[in-house]
Amino acid sequence: MDYMTLREASEKWGISTRQINYYCTEDRIPGAVKMAGVWLIPKEAEKPSDKRRKNP
């Protein structure tokens, strides 16, 4: 399985590395693993939906 870093995922999905780090710690990205202090995200993973509340 091929992996990408937080920075690569950030560029691919157009969101901050901090937000992706949060998604990883909350198990919102299937297959993401932390090795030697670095999150590795499967290249085929899809961007998680933003579950923050939105005003109508």
C-alpha positions as CSV (number, residue, x, y, z in Angstrom):
1,M,0.0,0.0,0.0
2,D,1.3,3.5,-0.9
3,Y,1.1,6.3,1.6
4,M,1.3,10.1,1.6
5,T,2.3,12.5,4.3
6,L,0.1,15.1,6.0
7,R,1.6,17.8,3.7
8,E,0.9,15.8,0.5
9,A,-2.7,15.1,1.7
10,S,-3.1,18.8,2.5
11,E,-2.1,19.8,-1.0
12,K,-4.4,17.1,-2.5
13,W,-7.5,17.9,-0.4
14,G,-7.0,21.6,0.0
15,I,-7.2,21.7,3.8
16,S,-4.6,22.4,6.5
17,T,-2.2,19.8,7.8
18,R,-3.5,20.6,11.3
19,Q,-7.1,19.6,10.2
20,I,-5.7,16.3,8.7
21,N,-3.8,15.6,11.9
22,Y,-7.1,16.0,13.8
23,Y,-8.8,13.6,11.4
24,C,-6.1,11.0,11.9
25,T,-6.2,11.3,15.7
26,E,-10.0,10.9,15.6
27,D,-9.7,7.8,13.3
28,R,-11.7,9.6,10.6
29,I,-9.2,8.5,7.8
30,P,-9.4,4.7,7.3
31,G,-5.9,3.1,7.1
32,A,-4.0,6.1,8.5
33,V,-1.1,4.9,10.7
34,K,1.4,6.8,12.8
35,M,5.0,5.6,12.5
36,A,7.9,7.3,14.2
37,G,5.8,10.3,15.0
38,V,4.6,10.8,11.4
39,W,1.1,10.1,10.1
40,L,1.0,8.1,7.0
41,I,-2.3,8.2,5.0
42,P,-3.2,5.8,2.2
43,K,-2.9,7.5,-1.2
44,E,-6.4,6.2,-2.2
45,A,-8.0,7.6,1.0
46,E,-10.8,10.0,0.4
47,K,-11.1,13.4,2.1
48,P,-13.3,13.0,5.3
49,S,-16.4,15.1,5.4
50,D,-16.3,18.2,7.6
51,K,-18.7,17.5,10.4
52,R,-18.5,21.0,11.9
53,R,-21.9,22.7,12.2
54,K,-22.9,25.0,9.4
55,N,-25.5,27.7,9.6
56,P,-28.4,27.5,7.1
